[in-house]
């Protein structure tokens, strides 16, 4: 045994040494997500010959960008070890208020997009104050604000579908092409993603987010204003959810009351599938990108297979539970 053990070690190190550097450093969860993407592409090609065509893949990337914007904010909150369940009506409120503002003349048209995002930020600030300052569990406060936002929007519309239409700027951002062949929605997601990568890896705020997610008390004792960081993170999550709603309204040319319902579980599943720990403190944005694309392709295949909405929700729930069990068994310093 003593003679063979060193030989095994040398063999393992030799294999690892021959692997590309980026693979050795990559998160296994991220690699798994990208491997699943390849598998889904192959499976999709069996159902439709056009599944691998550049036009279809670009369309899927465009659809993924809406989820990607929303999942970016969700990732920031999950890195803190929290959760944001107010996504459905943050999305709907952002879209409905942006469209509503457009009905008030040229000034309303100009302020439609900022106003829609502001409504989402306001919801996020309420969530952040509840979690950071009042110490209310994030699951409770975000669910409560989601219900309040729903009630306010129902009162505003009188229970009927919103009649206001999206502005030209909203439609251009969601469906237009500034760069030939590349949808604006994809460019927007790329810019938001690049900004998030910079914040998480190059700023004190990003280090504070990871620190709070790993051990909030230790971050507080080291001088981090944990309450301010948590409130800002929830405000960003609300704003990005609302911005996702604005883009969706531009894509559909109008808002709808239930337009955000389909994005809660997928946004959580995309973040967790990408390797971000549901316990907080660990995760990369590249993993979230992989998770978003994976969820979008999965949705596309389920649509081709004519899977009912109930079946899709079951699949998302199973995925989240499985990853919760996986991370729950991992060592945690919290």
C-alpha positions as CSV (number, residue, x, y, z in Angstrom):
1,X,0.0,0.0,0.0
2,X,2.8,2.4,0.9
3,X,4.4,1.8,-2.6
4,X,1.2,2.3,-4.6
5,X,-0.2,5.3,-2.8
6,X,2.4,7.8,-4.1
7,X,2.0,6.5,-7.6
8,X,-1.8,7.3,-7.5
9,X,-1.1,10.7,-6.2
10,X,1.4,11.4,-9.0
11,X,-1.0,10.1,-11.6
12,X,-3.8,12.3,-10.3
13,X,-1.7,15.4,-10.2
14,X,-0.4,14.7,-13.6
15,X,-3.9,14.5,-15.0
16,X,-4.9,17.7,-13.2
17,X,-1.8,19.4,-14.5
18,X,-2.7,18.5,-18.1
19,X,-6.2,20.0,-17.7
20,X,-6.7,23.5,-19.0
21,X,-6.2,26.1,-16.3
22,X,-9.7,27.6,-16.6
23,X,-11.2,24.1,-16.1
24,X,-9.1,23.5,-13.0
25,X,-10.2,26.8,-11.5
26,X,-13.9,26.6,-12.6
27,X,-16.7,25.9,-10.1
28,X,-17.9,22.3,-10.7
29,X,-21.5,23.6,-10.5
30,X,-20.9,26.1,-13.4
31,X,-19.2,23.4,-15.5
32,X,-22.2,21.1,-14.8
33,X,-24.6,23.8,-15.8
34,X,-22.8,24.4,-19.1
35,X,-22.7,20.6,-19.7
36,X,-26.4,20.5,-19.2
37,X,-26.9,23.3,-21.7
38,X,-25.1,21.2,-24.3
39,X,-27.2,18.2,-23.5
40,X,-30.4,20.2,-23.8
41,X,-29.3,21.6,-27.2
42,X,-28.8,18.0,-28.4
43,X,-32.1,16.9,-27.0
44,X,-33.9,19.9,-28.6
45,X,-32.3,19.1,-32.0
46,X,-34.0,15.7,-31.8
47,X,-37.4,17.4,-31.6
48,X,-36.8,20.2,-34.2
49,X,-34.2,20.6,-36.9
50,X,-34.2,24.4,-36.4
51,X,-33.4,24.1,-32.7
52,X,-29.6,24.6,-33.4
53,X,-30.1,27.3,-36.1
54,X,-28.4,30.6,-35.3
55,X,-31.7,32.4,-35.7
56,X,-33.5,30.2,-33.2
57,X,-30.6,30.3,-30.7
58,X,-30.5,34.1,-30.9
59,X,-34.2,34.3,-30.3
60,X,-33.7,32.1,-27.2
61,X,-30.9,34.3,-26.0
62,X,-33.2,37.3,-26.4
63,X,-35.9,35.5,-24.3
64,X,-33.3,34.6,-21.7
65,X,-32.2,38.2,-21.3
66,X,-35.5,39.1,-19.6
67,X,-35.0,36.4,-17.1
68,X,-31.3,37.3,-16.9
69,X,-32.0,40.8,-15.8
70,X,-34.4,39.6,-13.1
71,X,-32.1,36.8,-11.9
72,X,-29.2,39.3,-11.5
73,X,-31.1,41.0,-8.7
74,X,-32.2,37.7,-7.2
75,X,-28.6,36.5,-7.2
76,X,-27.5,39.6,-5.2
77,X,-30.1,38.8,-2.5
78,X,-29.3,35.1,-2.4
79,X,-25.6,35.8,-1.9
80,X,-26.7,37.5,1.3
81,X,-28.4,34.3,2.4
82,X,-31.8,36.0,1.9
83,X,-34.7,35.5,-0.6
84,X,-36.9,37.9,-2.5
85,X,-40.4,36.6,-3.1
86,X,-41.8,40.0,-4.2
87,X,-40.4,39.4,-7.8
88,X,-43.8,38.7,-9.4
89,X,-45.5,42.0,-8.6
90,X,-42.2,44.0,-8.7
91,X,-42.1,42.9,-12.3
92,X,-45.8,43.6,-12.9
93,X,-45.7,47.0,-11.0
94,X,-42.7,48.2,-13.0
95,X,-44.3,47.3,-16.3
96,X,-47.8,48.7,-15.4
97,X,-46.5,51.9,-13.9
98,X,-44.2,52.6,-16.8
99,X,-47.1,52.1,-19.3
100,X,-49.3,54.2,-17.0
101,X,-46.9,57.1,-17.0
102,X,-46.8,57.1,-20.8
103,X,-50.4,58.3,-20.8
104,X,-49.4,61.7,-19.3
105,X,-48.1,63.5,-22.4
106,X,-44.5,63.8,-23.6
107,X,-43.1,64.2,-20.1
108,X,-44.8,61.0,-19.1
109,X,-43.3,59.2,-22.1
110,X,-39.8,60.5,-21.2
111,X,-40.1,59.4,-17.6
112,X,-42.0,56.1,-18.2
113,X,-39.0,53.8,-17.9
114,X,-37.3,55.6,-14.9
115,X,-40.7,55.7,-13.1
116,X,-41.3,52.0,-13.6
117,X,-37.8,51.2,-12.3
118,X,-38.4,53.6,-9.4
119,X,-41.5,51.7,-8.3
120,X,-39.5,48.5,-8.2
121,X,-36.7,50.2,-6.2
122,X,-39.4,51.4,-3.7
123,X,-40.6,47.9,-3.2
124,X,-37.1,46.8,-2.7
125,X,-36.4,49.5,-0.2
126,X,-39.4,48.4,1.9
127,X,-38.1,44.8,1.8
128,X,-34.6,46.0,2.8
129,X,-35.8,48.0,5.7
130,X,-37.9,45.1,6.9
131,X,-35.0,42.7,6.7
132,X,-32.1,44.9,7.7
133,X,-33.6,47.2,10.3
134,X,-36.7,45.4,11.6
135,X,-35.1,41.9,11.4
136,X,-38.1,40.4,9.7
137,X,-37.3,37.2,7.9
138,X,-36.9,38.0,4.2
139,X,-39.4,35.2,3.2
140,X,-42.1,36.9,5.3
141,X,-41.5,40.6,4.4
142,X,-41.1,40.0,0.7
143,X,-44.2,37.9,0.5
144,X,-46.1,40.6,2.3
145,X,-44.8,43.4,0.0
146,X,-45.7,41.2,-3.0
147,X,-49.3,41.0,-1.7
148,X,-49.5,44.7,-1.0
149,X,-48.1,45.5,-4.5
150,X,-50.7,43.2,-6.0
151,X,-53.5,44.8,-4.1
152,X,-52.4,48.3,-5.2
153,X,-52.2,47.3,-8.8
154,X,-55.6,45.7,-8.7
155,X,-57.0,48.9,-7.2
156,X,-55.3,50.9,-9.9
157,X,-56.7,48.8,-12.7
158,X,-60.1,48.1,-11.1
159,X,-59.5,44.4,-11.6
160,X,-59.3,44.7,-15.3
161,X,-56.4,44.3,-17.7
162,X,-54.3,47.5,-18.0
163,X,-55.3,49.5,-21.1
164,X,-52.1,51.6,-21.3
165,X,-49.5,50.7,-24.0
166,X,-45.8,50.6,-23.9
167,X,-43.8,53.5,-25.2
168,X,-41.7,53.4,-28.3
169,X,-38.5,53.5,-26.2
170,X,-39.7,50.5,-24.2
171,X,-40.4,48.6,-27.4
172,X,-37.0,49.6,-28.9
173,X,-35.1,48.4,-25.8
174,X,-36.9,45.1,-25.8
175,X,-37.2,44.3,-29.6
176,X,-34.9,46.8,-31.4
177,X,-31.4,46.4,-32.8
178,X,-28.7,48.9,-32.1
179,X,-26.0,46.5,-33.4
180,X,-27.2,44.6,-36.5
181,X,-28.1,41.1,-35.6
182,X,-27.8,41.5,-31.9
183,X,-31.1,42.3,-30.0
184,X,-31.0,45.3,-27.7
185,X,-32.3,43.1,-24.8
186,X,-29.2,40.9,-25.1
187,X,-27.0,44.0,-25.0
188,X,-28.8,45.3,-21.9
189,X,-28.4,42.0,-20.1
190,X,-24.7,42.0,-21.0
191,X,-24.2,45.5,-19.7
192,X,-26.1,44.7,-16.4
193,X,-24.1,41.5,-16.1
194,X,-20.8,43.3,-16.6
195,X,-21.7,45.9,-14.0
196,X,-22.7,43.1,-11.6
197,X,-19.4,41.2,-12.1
198,X,-17.5,44.5,-11.5
199,X,-19.5,45.2,-8.3
200,X,-19.1,41.7,-6.9
201,X,-15.4,41.2,-7.7
202,X,-13.9,44.7,-7.7
203,X,-15.8,46.8,-5.1
204,X,-16.1,46.9,-1.3
205,X,-19.8,46.5,-1.6
206,X,-19.3,43.2,-3.4
207,X,-16.9,42.0,-0.8
208,X,-19.4,43.0,1.9
209,X,-22.1,41.0,0.2
210,X,-20.0,37.9,0.2
211,X,-18.9,38.6,3.8
212,X,-22.5,39.0,5.1
213,X,-23.5,35.8,3.2
214,X,-20.7,33.8,4.9
215,X,-21.1,35.2,8.4
216,X,-23.1,38.4,9.0
217,X,-21.9,38.9,12.6
218,X,-18.2,38.6,11.6
219,X,-18.8,41.1,8.7
220,X,-20.5,43.5,11.2
221,X,-17.6,43.2,13.7
222,X,-15.1,43.9,10.9
223,X,-16.7,47.3,10.3
224,X,-19.2,46.6,7.5
225,X,-22.5,48.5,7.7
226,X,-24.4,45.3,7.2
227,X,-27.9,46.9,7.4
228,X,-27.1,49.4,4.6
229,X,-25.6,46.7,2.4
230,X,-28.7,44.5,2.8
231,X,-31.1,47.4,2.1
232,X,-29.2,48.4,-1.0
233,X,-29.1,44.8,-2.3
234,X,-32.9,44.5,-1.9
235,X,-33.4,47.9,-3.6
236,X,-31.3,46.7,-6.5
237,X,-33.2,43.5,-6.7
238,X,-36.5,45.4,-6.8
239,X,-35.2,47.8,-9.4
240,X,-33.9,45.0,-11.7
241,X,-37.2,43.1,-11.4
242,X,-39.1,46.2,-12.4
243,X,-36.7,46.9,-15.3
244,X,-37.3,43.3,-16.4
245,X,-41.0,44.1,-16.3
246,X,-40.4,47.2,-18.4
247,X,-38.6,45.1,-21.0
248,X,-41.4,42.5,-21.0
249,X,-44.0,45.2,-21.5
250,X,-42.0,46.5,-24.4
251,X,-41.7,43.0,-25.8
252,X,-45.5,42.5,-25.6
253,X,-46.3,46.2,-26.3
254,X,-48.4,46.3,-23.1
255,X,-48.4,45.2,-19.4
256,X,-50.4,42.4,-17.8
257,X,-51.3,41.8,-14.2
258,X,-49.9,38.3,-14.1
259,X,-46.8,38.8,-16.2
260,X,-44.4,38.4,-13.3
261,X,-45.8,35.2,-12.0
262,X,-43.8,33.1,-14.4
263,X,-40.5,34.5,-13.2
264,X,-40.3,33.8,-9.5
265,X,-39.3,30.1,-9.5
266,X,-37.2,30.3,-12.7
267,X,-35.2,33.3,-11.3
268,X,-34.4,31.3,-8.1
269,X,-33.7,28.1,-10.0
270,X,-31.4,29.9,-12.5
271,X,-29.3,31.3,-9.6
272,X,-29.1,28.1,-7.7
273,X,-28.4,26.0,-10.8
274,X,-25.5,28.2,-11.5
275,X,-23.8,27.3,-8.3
276,X,-24.8,30.1,-6.0
277,X,-25.3,28.7,-2.5
278,X,-28.8,29.3,-1.2
279,X,-27.2,29.7,2.2
280,X,-25.3,32.8,0.9
281,X,-21.6,33.7,0.6
282,X,-20.7,31.6,-2.5
283,X,-21.4,32.0,-6.2
284,X,-20.3,33.6,-9.4
285,X,-22.3,35.6,-12.0
286,X,-21.0,33.3,-14.8
287,X,-22.9,30.5,-13.1
288,X,-26.1,32.6,-13.0
289,X,-25.7,33.2,-16.8
290,X,-25.4,29.5,-17.3
291,X,-28.4,28.9,-15.1
292,X,-30.5,31.4,-17.0
293,X,-29.7,29.9,-20.4
294,X,-30.3,26.4,-19.0
295,X,-33.7,27.4,-17.7
296,X,-34.6,29.1,-21.0
297,X,-33.7,26.1,-23.1
298,X,-35.6,23.8,-20.7
299,X,-38.7,26.0,-21.0
300,X,-38.3,25.9,-24.8
301,X,-38.0,22.1,-24.9
302,X,-41.0,21.7,-22.5
303,X,-43.0,24.0,-24.8
304,X,-42.1,21.9,-27.8
305,X,-43.1,18.8,-25.8
306,X,-46.4,20.6,-24.9
307,X,-45.7,20.2,-21.2
308,X,-48.5,22.0,-19.2
309,X,-47.6,24.9,-16.9
310,X,-48.2,22.8,-13.8
311,X,-45.6,20.3,-15.0
312,X,-43.1,23.1,-15.5
313,X,-43.6,24.5,-12.1
314,X,-43.2,21.0,-10.6
315,X,-39.8,20.7,-12.5
316,X,-38.6,24.0,-11.2
317,X,-39.6,23.1,-7.6
318,X,-37.8,19.8,-7.8
319,X,-34.7,21.5,-9.1
320,X,-34.7,24.0,-6.2
321,X,-35.4,21.3,-3.6
322,X,-32.6,19.2,-5.0
323,X,-30.1,22.1,-4.9
324,X,-31.2,23.0,-1.4
325,X,-30.5,19.5,-0.2
326,X,-27.1,19.6,-1.9
327,X,-26.0,22.9,-0.4
328,X,-27.6,22.0,2.9
329,X,-25.2,19.1,3.2
330,X,-22.2,21.4,2.4
331,X,-20.1,22.8,5.3
332,X,-21.3,26.3,6.3
333,X,-19.7,28.9,8.5
334,X,-23.0,30.7,9.2
